């Protein structure tokens, strides 16, 4: 059997390939995550699993985008 290369997207569809925070954690840490990103810090290191969650959760992704826009314009 030949193993096919699995892309990041497919891996996500297949199951938890990388750690991911829950919506609850995402919501609680979103402020800090956005602040770090805007300040040029490593937001993904600050909140591990956040990036993966945002990629797979439209609701939190929307929240992230609007918060980022808000912070960036401040
Ligand atoms: Zn979410």
PDB file of the backbone (N, CA, C, O) and the ligand in Angstrom, with CONECT records:
HET     ZN  A 101       1
ATOM      1  N   UNK A   1       0.849  -1.195   0.000  1.00  0.00           N
ATOM      2  CA  UNK A   1       0.000   0.000   0.000  1.00  0.00           C
ATOM      3  C   UNK A   1       0.888   1.250   0.000  1.00  0.00           C
ATOM      4  O   UNK A   1       1.798   1.387   0.817  1.00  0.00           O
ATOM      5  N   UNK A   2       0.600   2.137  -0.924  1.00  0.00           N
ATOM      6  CA  UNK A   2       1.390   3.358  -1.021  1.00  0.00           C
ATOM      7  C   UNK A   2       0.757   4.469  -0.190  1.00  0.00           C
ATOM      8  O   UNK A   2      -0.423   4.782  -0.342  1.00  0.00           O
ATOM      9  N   UNK A   3       1.541   5.039   0.664  1.00  0.00           N
ATOM     10  CA  UNK A   3       1.034   6.133   1.494  1.00  0.00           C
ATOM     11  C   UNK A   3       1.048   7.425   0.693  1.00  0.00           C
ATOM     12  O   UNK A   3       2.062   7.787   0.097  1.00  0.00           O
ATOM     13  N   UNK A   4      -0.075   8.110   0.684  1.00  0.00           N
ATOM     14  CA  UNK A   4      -0.135   9.383  -0.015  1.00  0.00           C
ATOM     15  C   UNK A   4       0.278  10.499   0.931  1.00  0.00           C
ATOM     16  O   UNK A   4      -0.019  10.452   2.125  1.00  0.00           O
ATOM     17  N   UNK A   5       0.954  11.489   0.401  1.00  0.00           N
ATOM     18  CA  UNK A   5       1.293  12.635   1.265  1.00  0.00           C
ATOM     19  C   UNK A   5       0.022  13.321   1.732  1.00  0.00           C
ATOM     20  O   UNK A   5      -0.894  13.556   0.944  1.00  0.00           O
ATOM     21  N   UNK A   6      -0.027  13.635   2.988  1.00  0.00           N
ATOM     22  CA  UNK A   6      -1.228  14.267   3.546  1.00  0.00           C
ATOM     23  C   UNK A   6      -0.973  15.752   3.765  1.00  0.00           C
ATOM     24  O   UNK A   6      -0.057  16.134   4.493  1.00  0.00           O
ATOM     25  N   UNK A   7      -1.770  16.562   3.146  1.00  0.00           N
ATOM     26  CA  UNK A   7      -1.616  18.009   3.283  1.00  0.00           C
ATOM     27  C   UNK A   7      -2.173  18.474   4.621  1.00  0.00           C
ATOM     28  O   UNK A   7      -2.878  17.729   5.302  1.00  0.00           O
ATOM     29  N   UNK A   8      -1.858  19.687   4.986  1.00  0.00           N
ATOM     30  CA  UNK A   8      -2.340  20.224   6.249  1.00  0.00           C
ATOM     31  C   UNK A   8      -3.857  20.245   6.313  1.00  0.00           C
ATOM     32  O   UNK A   8      -4.452  19.914   7.338  1.00  0.00           O
ATOM     33  N   UNK A   9      -4.469  20.633   5.217  1.00  0.00           N
ATOM     34  CA  UNK A   9      -5.929  20.724   5.198  1.00  0.00           C
ATOM     35  C   UNK A   9      -6.566  19.353   5.367  1.00  0.00           C
ATOM     36  O   UNK A   9      -7.496  19.179   6.155  1.00  0.00           O
ATOM     37  N   UNK A  10      -6.059  18.391   4.624  1.00  0.00           N
ATOM     38  CA  UNK A  10      -6.612  17.044   4.706  1.00  0.00           C
ATOM     39  C   UNK A  10      -6.391  16.454   6.086  1.00  0.00           C
ATOM     40  O   UNK A  10      -7.269  15.793   6.640  1.00  0.00           O
ATOM     41  N   UNK A  11      -5.211  16.699   6.633  1.00  0.00           N
ATOM     42  CA  UNK A  11      -4.906  16.198   7.961  1.00  0.00           C
ATOM     43  C   UNK A  11      -5.896  16.756   8.972  1.00  0.00           C
ATOM     44  O   UNK A  11      -6.320  16.050   9.887  1.00  0.00           O
ATOM     45  N   UNK A  12      -6.258  18.003   8.811  1.00  0.00           N
ATOM     46  CA  UNK A  12      -7.196  18.631   9.740  1.00  0.00           C
ATOM     47  C   UNK A  12      -8.574  17.992   9.603  1.00  0.00           C
ATOM     48  O   UNK A  12      -9.278  17.788  10.591  1.00  0.00           O
ATOM     49  N   UNK A  13      -8.943  17.682   8.378  1.00  0.00           N
ATOM     50  CA  UNK A  13     -10.240  17.067   8.148  1.00  0.00           C
ATOM     51  C   UNK A  13     -10.281  15.658   8.732  1.00  0.00           C
ATOM     52  O   UNK A  13     -11.323  15.186   9.187  1.00  0.00           O
ATOM     53  N   UNK A  14      -9.136  15.004   8.708  1.00  0.00           N
ATOM     54  CA  UNK A  14      -9.068  13.627   9.178  1.00  0.00           C
ATOM     55  C   UNK A  14      -9.064  13.533  10.694  1.00  0.00           C
ATOM     56  O   UNK A  14      -9.435  12.501  11.252  1.00  0.00           O
ATOM     57  N   UNK A  15      -8.656  14.580  11.353  1.00  0.00           N
ATOM     58  CA  UNK A  15      -8.633  14.528  12.809  1.00  0.00           C
ATOM     59  C   UNK A  15      -7.579  15.446  13.380  1.00  0.00           C
ATOM     60  O   UNK A  15      -6.940  16.205  12.651  1.00  0.00           O
ATOM     61  N   UNK A  16      -7.401  15.375  14.676  1.00  0.00           N
ATOM     62  CA  UNK A  16      -6.468  16.272  15.355  1.00  0.00           C
ATOM     63  C   UNK A  16      -5.023  15.957  15.013  1.00  0.00           C
ATOM     64  O   UNK A  16      -4.407  15.101  15.648  1.00  0.00           O
ATOM     65  N   UNK A  17      -4.486  16.629  14.031  1.00  0.00           N
ATOM     66  CA  UNK A  17      -3.103  16.426  13.653  1.00  0.00           C
ATOM     67  C   UNK A  17      -2.188  17.289  14.494  1.00  0.00           C
ATOM     68  O   UNK A  17      -1.039  16.925  14.747  1.00  0.00           O
ATOM     69  N   UNK A  18      -2.692  18.428  14.927  1.00  0.00           N
ATOM     70  CA  UNK A  18      -1.919  19.294  15.797  1.00  0.00           C
ATOM     71  C   UNK A  18      -2.824  19.774  16.920  1.00  0.00           C
ATOM     72  O   UNK A  18      -4.045  19.795  16.767  1.00  0.00           O
ATOM     73  N   UNK A  19      -2.244  20.154  18.031  1.00  0.00           N
ATOM     74  CA  UNK A  19      -3.041  20.598  19.171  1.00  0.00           C
ATOM     75  C   UNK A  19      -3.901  21.808  18.811  1.00  0.00           C
ATOM     76  O   UNK A  19      -3.483  22.685  18.054  1.00  0.00           O
ATOM     77  N   UNK A  20      -5.083  21.836  19.357  1.00  0.00           N
ATOM     78  CA  UNK A  20      -6.008  22.923  19.033  1.00  0.00           C
ATOM     79  C   UNK A  20      -6.752  23.321  20.299  1.00  0.00           C
ATOM     80  O   UNK A  20      -7.204  22.465  21.059  1.00  0.00           O
ATOM     81  N   UNK A  21      -6.876  24.618  20.519  1.00  0.00           N
ATOM     82  CA  UNK A  21      -7.610  25.077  21.691  1.00  0.00           C
ATOM     83  C   UNK A  21      -9.106  24.948  21.435  1.00  0.00           C
ATOM     84  O   UNK A  21      -9.525  24.808  20.286  1.00  0.00           O
ATOM     85  N   UNK A  22      -9.908  24.991  22.479  1.00  0.00           N
ATOM     86  CA  UNK A  22     -11.356  24.985  22.327  1.00  0.00           C
ATOM     87  C   UNK A  22     -11.832  26.417  22.096  1.00  0.00           C
ATOM     88  O   UNK A  22     -11.066  27.362  22.283  1.00  0.00           O
ATOM     89  N   UNK A  23     -13.074  26.581  21.697  1.00  0.00           N
ATOM     90  CA  UNK A  23     -13.642  27.912  21.490  1.00  0.00           C
ATOM     91  C   UNK A  23     -13.546  28.728  22.786  1.00  0.00           C
ATOM     92  O   UNK A  23     -13.309  29.936  22.762  1.00  0.00           O
ATOM     93  N   UNK A  24     -13.735  28.043  23.903  1.00  0.00           N
ATOM     94  CA  UNK A  24     -13.712  28.711  25.198  1.00  0.00           C
ATOM     95  C   UNK A  24     -12.335  29.321  25.459  1.00  0.00           C
ATOM     96  O   UNK A  24     -12.217  30.487  25.838  1.00  0.00           O
ATOM     97  N   UNK A  25     -11.301  28.512  25.249  1.00  0.00           N
ATOM     98  CA  UNK A  25      -9.930  28.983  25.444  1.00  0.00           C
ATOM     99  C   UNK A  25      -9.595  30.055  24.414  1.00  0.00           C
ATOM    100  O   UNK A  25      -8.952  31.057  24.726  1.00  0.00           O
ATOM    101  N   UNK A  26     -10.035  29.828  23.202  1.00  0.00           N
ATOM    102  CA  UNK A  26      -9.791  30.769  22.120  1.00  0.00           C
ATOM    103  C   UNK A  26     -10.337  32.141  22.490  1.00  0.00           C
ATOM    104  O   UNK A  26      -9.657  33.155  22.338  1.00  0.00           O
ATOM    105  N   UNK A  27     -11.563  32.157  22.972  1.00  0.00           N
ATOM    106  CA  UNK A  27     -12.215  33.409  23.323  1.00  0.00           C
ATOM    107  C   UNK A  27     -11.489  34.096  24.477  1.00  0.00           C
ATOM    108  O   UNK A  27     -11.336  35.317  24.489  1.00  0.00           O
ATOM    109  N   UNK A  28     -11.045  33.296  25.446  1.00  0.00           N
ATOM    110  CA  UNK A  28     -10.374  33.837  26.628  1.00  0.00           C
ATOM    111  C   UNK A  28      -9.004  34.419  26.287  1.00  0.00           C
ATOM    112  O   UNK A  28      -8.571  35.395  26.900  1.00  0.00           O
ATOM    113  N   UNK A  29      -8.327  33.825  25.314  1.00  0.00           N
ATOM    114  CA  UNK A  29      -6.966  34.237  25.013  1.00  0.00           C
ATOM    115  C   UNK A  29      -6.850  35.098  23.755  1.00  0.00           C
ATOM    116  O   UNK A  29      -5.753  35.517  23.385  1.00  0.00           O
ATOM    117  N   UNK A  30      -7.971  35.358  23.105  1.00  0.00           N
ATOM    118  CA  UNK A  30      -7.923  36.045  21.817  1.00  0.00           C
ATOM    119  C   UNK A  30      -7.293  37.438  21.923  1.00  0.00           C
ATOM    120  O   UNK A  30      -6.528  37.846  21.049  1.00  0.00           O
ATOM    121  N   UNK A  31      -7.616  38.154  22.986  1.00  0.00           N
ATOM    122  CA  UNK A  31      -7.038  39.477  23.198  1.00  0.00           C
ATOM    123  C   UNK A  31      -5.518  39.430  23.202  1.00  0.00           C
ATOM    124  O   UNK A  31      -4.852  40.174  22.481  1.00  0.00           O
ATOM    125  N   UNK A  32      -4.984  38.537  24.031  1.00  0.00           N
ATOM    126  CA  UNK A  32      -3.532  38.417  24.172  1.00  0.00           C
ATOM    127  C   UNK A  32      -2.901  37.959  22.859  1.00  0.00           C
ATOM    128  O   UNK A  32      -1.823  38.409  22.474  1.00  0.00           O
ATOM    129  N   UNK A  33      -3.599  37.059  22.192  1.00  0.00           N
ATOM    130  CA  UNK A  33      -3.098  36.526  20.928  1.00  0.00           C
ATOM    131  C   UNK A  33      -2.988  37.626  19.875  1.00  0.00           C
ATOM    132  O   UNK A  33      -1.979  37.733  19.178  1.00  0.00           O
ATOM    133  N   UNK A  34      -4.030  38.436  19.768  1.00  0.00           N
ATOM    134  CA  UNK A  34      -4.047  39.528  18.791  1.00  0.00           C
ATOM    135  C   UNK A  34      -3.022  40.591  19.156  1.00  0.00           C
ATOM    136  O   UNK A  34      -2.313  41.099  18.288  1.00  0.00           O
ATOM    137  N   UNK A  35      -2.944  40.929  20.442  1.00  0.00           N
ATOM    138  CA  UNK A  35      -1.953  41.913  20.897  1.00  0.00           C
ATOM    139  C   UNK A  35      -0.547  41.480  20.512  1.00  0.00           C
ATOM    140  O   UNK A  35       0.231  42.266  19.971  1.00  0.00           O
ATOM    141  N   UNK A  36      -0.232  40.236  20.793  1.00  0.00           N
ATOM    142  CA  UNK A  36       1.106  39.711  20.496  1.00  0.00           C
ATOM    143  C   UNK A  36       1.388  39.800  19.005  1.00  0.00           C
ATOM    144  O   UNK A  36       2.481  40.190  18.592  1.00  0.00           O
ATOM    145  N   UNK A  37       0.395  39.436  18.202  1.00  0.00           N
ATOM    146  CA  UNK A  37       0.581  39.476  16.758  1.00  0.00           C
ATOM    147  C   UNK A  37       0.824  40.886  16.261  1.00  0.00           C
ATOM    148  O   UNK A  37       1.689  41.115  15.416  1.00  0.00           O
ATOM    149  N   UNK A  38       0.059  41.829  16.786  1.00  0.00           N
ATOM    150  CA  UNK A  38       0.195  43.221  16.361  1.00  0.00           C
ATOM    151  C   UNK A  38       1.541  43.789  16.786  1.00  0.00           C
ATOM    152  O   UNK A  38       2.121  44.621  16.088  1.00  0.00           O
ATOM    153  N   UNK A  39       2.038  43.333  17.943  1.00  0.00           N
ATOM    154  CA  UNK A  39       3.329  43.812  18.456  1.00  0.00           C
ATOM    155  C   UNK A  39       4.501  43.091  17.811  1.00  0.00           C
ATOM    156  O   UNK A  39       5.658  43.370  18.126  1.00  0.00           O
ATOM    157  N   UNK A  40       4.203  42.169  16.914  1.00  0.00           N
ATOM    158  CA  UNK A  40       5.269  41.467  16.222  1.00  0.00           C
ATOM    159  C   UNK A  40       5.859  40.325  17.028  1.00  0.00           C
ATOM    160  O   UNK A  40       6.926  39.809  16.697  1.00  0.00           O
ATOM    161  N   UNK A  41       5.156  39.926  18.098  1.00  0.00           N
ATOM    162  CA  UNK A  41       5.623  38.800  18.904  1.00  0.00           C
ATOM    163  C   UNK A  41       5.086  37.492  18.330  1.00  0.00           C
ATOM    164  O   UNK A  41       4.234  37.480  17.443  1.00  0.00           O
ATOM    165  N   UNK A  42       5.609  36.398  18.864  1.00  0.00           N
ATOM    166  CA  UNK A  42       5.200  35.090  18.365  1.00  0.00           C
ATOM    167  C   UNK A  42       3.898  34.658  19.043  1.00  0.00           C
ATOM    168  O   UNK A  42       3.905  33.992  20.078  1.00  0.00           O
ATOM    169  N   UNK A  43       2.780  35.060  18.425  1.00  0.00           N
ATOM    170  CA  UNK A  43       1.477  34.783  19.006  1.00  0.00           C
ATOM    171  C   UNK A  43       1.198  33.288  19.093  1.00  0.00           C
ATOM    172  O   UNK A  43       0.525  32.828  20.015  1.00  0.00           O
ATOM    173  N   UNK A  44       1.715  32.539  18.136  1.00  0.00           N
ATOM    174  CA  UNK A  44       1.470  31.097  18.131  1.00  0.00           C
ATOM    175  C   UNK A  44       2.191  30.396  19.279  1.00  0.00           C
ATOM    176  O   UNK A  44       1.737  29.365  19.775  1.00  0.00           O
ATOM    177  N   UNK A  45       3.317  30.967  19.691  1.00  0.00           N
ATOM    178  CA  UNK A  45       4.042  30.403  20.826  1.00  0.00           C
ATOM    179  C   UNK A  45       3.360  30.798  22.128  1.00  0.00           C
ATOM    180  O   UNK A  45       3.386  30.058  23.112  1.00  0.00           O
ATOM    181  N   UNK A  46       2.751  31.980  22.113  1.00  0.00           N
ATOM    182  CA  UNK A  46       2.059  32.474  23.305  1.00  0.00           C
ATOM    183  C   UNK A  46       0.815  31.636  23.591  1.00  0.00           C
ATOM    184  O   UNK A  46       0.560  31.269  24.739  1.00  0.00           O
ATOM    185  N   UNK A  47       0.051  31.337  22.560  1.00  0.00           N
ATOM    186  CA  UNK A  47      -1.155  30.530  22.701  1.00  0.00           C
ATOM    187  C   UNK A  47      -1.098  29.357  21.732  1.00  0.00           C
ATOM    188  O   UNK A  47      -1.664  29.423  20.641  1.00  0.00           O
ATOM    189  N   UNK A  48      -0.418  28.287  22.125  1.00  0.00           N
ATOM    190  CA  UNK A  48      -0.298  27.124  21.239  1.00  0.00           C
ATOM    191  C   UNK A  48      -1.676  26.539  20.916  1.00  0.00           C
ATOM    192  O   UNK A  48      -2.513  26.375  21.804  1.00  0.00           O
ATOM    193  N   UNK A  49      -1.898  26.230  19.653  1.00  0.00           N
ATOM    194  CA  UNK A  49      -3.171  25.629  19.269  1.00  0.00           C
ATOM    195  C   UNK A  49      -4.178  26.655  18.780  1.00  0.00           C
ATOM    196  O   UNK A  49      -5.221  26.295  18.234  1.00  0.00           O
ATOM    197  N   UNK A  50      -3.872  27.930  18.975  1.00  0.00           N
ATOM    198  CA  UNK A  50      -4.796  28.983  18.558  1.00  0.00           C
ATOM    199  C   UNK A  50      -4.895  29.061  17.032  1.00  0.00           C
ATOM    200  O   UNK A  50      -5.988  29.140  16.470  1.00  0.00           O
ATOM    201  N   UNK A  51      -3.742  29.036  16.380  1.00  0.00           N
ATOM    202  CA  UNK A  51      -3.739  29.159  14.928  1.00  0.00           C
ATOM    203  C   UNK A  51      -4.545  28.024  14.290  1.00  0.00           C
ATOM    204  O   UNK A  51      -5.316  28.235  13.354  1.00  0.00           O
ATOM    205  N   UNK A  52      -4.342  26.822  14.821  1.00  0.00           N
ATOM    206  CA  UNK A  52      -5.060  25.661  14.287  1.00  0.00           C
ATOM    207  C   UNK A  52      -6.558  25.818  14.500  1.00  0.00           C
ATOM    208  O   UNK A  52      -7.359  25.461  13.636  1.00  0.00           O
ATOM    209  N   UNK A  53      -6.926  26.351  15.650  1.00  0.00           N
ATOM    210  CA  UNK A  53      -8.352  26.530  15.927  1.00  0.00           C
ATOM    211  C   UNK A  53      -8.974  27.586  15.014  1.00  0.00           C
ATOM    212  O   UNK A  53     -10.067  27.393  14.482  1.00  0.00           O
ATOM    213  N   UNK A  54      -8.278  28.685  14.842  1.00  0.00           N
ATOM    214  CA  UNK A  54      -8.790  29.755  13.984  1.00  0.00           C
ATOM    215  C   UNK A  54      -8.956  29.272  12.550  1.00  0.00           C
ATOM    216  O   UNK A  54      -9.873  29.690  11.843  1.00  0.00           O
ATOM    217  N   UNK A  55      -8.054  28.381  12.129  1.00  0.00           N
ATOM    218  CA  UNK A  55      -8.123  27.870  10.764  1.00  0.00           C
ATOM    219  C   UNK A  55      -9.352  26.985  10.562  1.00  0.00           C
ATOM    220  O   UNK A  55      -9.860  26.859   9.448  1.00  0.00           O
ATOM    221  N   UNK A  56      -9.825  26.375  11.652  1.00  0.00           N
ATOM    222  CA  UNK A  56     -10.923  25.436  11.499  1.00  0.00           C
ATOM    223  C   UNK A  56     -12.246  25.907  12.077  1.00  0.00           C
ATOM    224  O   UNK A  56     -13.254  25.210  11.958  1.00  0.00           O
ATOM    225  N   UNK A  57     -12.260  27.080  12.702  1.00  0.00           N
ATOM    226  CA  UNK A  57     -13.483  27.564  13.342  1.00  0.00           C
ATOM    227  C   UNK A  57     -13.863  28.933  12.778  1.00  0.00           C
ATOM    228  O   UNK A  57     -13.273  29.944  13.158  1.00  0.00           O
ATOM    229  N   UNK A  58     -14.837  28.973  11.880  1.00  0.00           N
ATOM    230  CA  UNK A  58     -15.244  30.238  11.237  1.00  0.00           C
ATOM    231  C   UNK A  58     -15.680  31.299  12.235  1.00  0.00           C
ATOM    232  O   UNK A  58     -15.396  32.480  12.036  1.00  0.00           O
ATOM    233  N   UNK A  59     -16.358  30.906  13.297  1.00  0.00           N
ATOM    234  CA  UNK A  59     -16.856  31.877  14.276  1.00  0.00           C
ATOM    235  C   UNK A  59     -15.696  32.598  14.953  1.00  0.00           C
ATOM    236  O   UNK A  59     -15.693  33.825  15.052  1.00  0.00           O
ATOM    237  N   UNK A  60     -14.720  31.837  15.415  1.00  0.00           N
ATOM    238  CA  UNK A  60     -13.577  32.437  16.090  1.00  0.00           C
ATOM    239  C   UNK A  60     -12.690  33.168  15.098  1.00  0.00           C
ATOM    240  O   UNK A  60     -12.061  34.168  15.442  1.00  0.00           O
ATOM    241  N   UNK A  61     -12.639  32.678  13.880  1.00  0.00           N
ATOM    242  CA  UNK A  61     -11.845  33.334  12.851  1.00  0.00           C
ATOM    243  C   UNK A  61     -12.414  34.725  12.567  1.00  0.00           C
ATOM    244  O   UNK A  61     -11.661  35.686  12.410  1.00  0.00           O
ATOM    245  N   UNK A  62     -13.720  34.828  12.502  1.00  0.00           N
ATOM    246  CA  UNK A  62     -14.378  36.118  12.313  1.00  0.00           C
ATOM    247  C   UNK A  62     -14.038  37.066  13.458  1.00  0.00           C
ATOM    248  O   UNK A  62     -13.693  38.229  13.251  1.00  0.00           O
ATOM    249  N   UNK A  63     -14.147  36.529  14.671  1.00  0.00           N
ATOM    250  CA  UNK A  63     -13.857  37.307  15.871  1.00  0.00           C
ATOM    251  C   UNK A  63     -12.409  37.781  15.850  1.00  0.00           C
ATOM    252  O   UNK A  63     -12.110  38.918  16.215  1.00  0.00           O
ATOM    253  N   UNK A  64     -11.529  36.908  15.424  1.00  0.00           N
ATOM    254  CA  UNK A  64     -10.105  37.226  15.354  1.00  0.00           C
ATOM    255  C   UNK A  64      -9.855  38.348  14.353  1.00  0.00           C
ATOM    256  O   UNK A  64      -9.094  39.277  14.625  1.00  0.00           O
ATOM    257  N   UNK A  65     -10.502  38.253  13.194  1.00  0.00           N
ATOM    258  CA  UNK A  65     -10.311  39.261  12.155  1.00  0.00           C
ATOM    259  C   UNK A  65     -10.786  40.630  12.614  1.00  0.00           C
ATOM    260  O   UNK A  65     -10.102  41.631  12.401  1.00  0.00           O
ATOM    261  N   UNK A  66     -11.957  40.678  13.242  1.00  0.00           N
ATOM    262  CA  UNK A  66     -12.501  41.980  13.640  1.00  0.00           C
ATOM    263  C   UNK A  66     -11.705  42.566  14.798  1.00  0.00           C
ATOM    264  O   UNK A  66     -11.515  43.780  14.875  1.00  0.00           O
ATOM    265  N   UNK A  67     -11.239  41.705  15.700  1.00  0.00           N
ATOM    266  CA  UNK A  67     -10.439  42.202  16.816  1.00  0.00           C
ATOM    267  C   UNK A  67      -9.091  42.714  16.326  1.00  0.00           C
ATOM    268  O   UNK A  67      -8.574  43.719  16.816  1.00  0.00           O
ATOM    269  N   UNK A  68      -8.538  42.010  15.359  1.00  0.00           N
ATOM    270  CA  UNK A  68      -7.247  42.411  14.804  1.00  0.00           C
ATOM    271  C   UNK A  68      -7.380  43.763  14.096  1.00  0.00           C
ATOM    272  O   UNK A  68      -6.508  44.625  14.208  1.00  0.00           O
ATOM    273  N   UNK A  69      -8.473  43.929  13.375  1.00  0.00           N
ATOM    274  CA  UNK A  69      -8.714  45.189  12.674  1.00  0.00           C
ATOM    275  C   UNK A  69      -8.875  46.318  13.676  1.00  0.00           C
ATOM    276  O   UNK A  69      -8.384  47.428  13.475  1.00  0.00           O
ATOM    277  N   UNK A  70      -9.570  46.012  14.753  1.00  0.00           N
ATOM    278  CA  UNK A  70      -9.819  47.014  15.796  1.00  0.00           C
ATOM    279  C   UNK A  70      -8.516  47.449  16.462  1.00  0.00           C
ATOM    280  O   UNK A  70      -8.261  48.640  16.636  1.00  0.00           O
ATOM    281  N   UNK A  71      -7.693  46.459  16.833  1.00  0.00           N
ATOM    282  CA  UNK A  71      -6.438  46.740  17.508  1.00  0.00           C
ATOM    283  C   UNK A  71      -5.460  47.452  16.571  1.00  0.00           C
ATOM    284  O   UNK A  71      -4.735  48.357  16.985  1.00  0.00           O
ATOM    285  N   UNK A  72      -5.450  47.034  15.318  1.00  0.00           N
ATOM    286  CA  UNK A  72      -4.529  47.616  14.346  1.00  0.00           C
ATOM    287  C   UNK A  72      -4.824  49.086  14.072  1.00  0.00           C
ATOM    288  O   UNK A  72      -3.917  49.875  13.809  1.00  0.00           O
ATOM    289  N   UNK A  73      -6.107  49.441  14.138  1.00  0.00           N
ATOM    290  CA  UNK A  73      -6.501  50.803  13.823  1.00  0.00           C
ATOM    291  C   UNK A  73      -6.412  51.726  15.038  1.00  0.00           C
ATOM    292  O   UNK A  73      -6.527  52.946  14.919  1.00  0.00           O
ATOM    293  N   UNK A  74      -6.206  51.117  16.211  1.00  0.00           N
ATOM    294  CA  UNK A  74      -6.164  51.910  17.449  1.00  0.00           C
ATOM    295  C   UNK A  74      -4.850  52.681  17.584  1.00  0.00           C
ATOM    296  O   UNK A  74      -4.653  53.396  18.566  1.00  0.00           O
TER     297      UNK A  74
HETATM  298 ZN    ZN A 101     -13.940  28.481  17.882  1.00  0.00          ZN
END
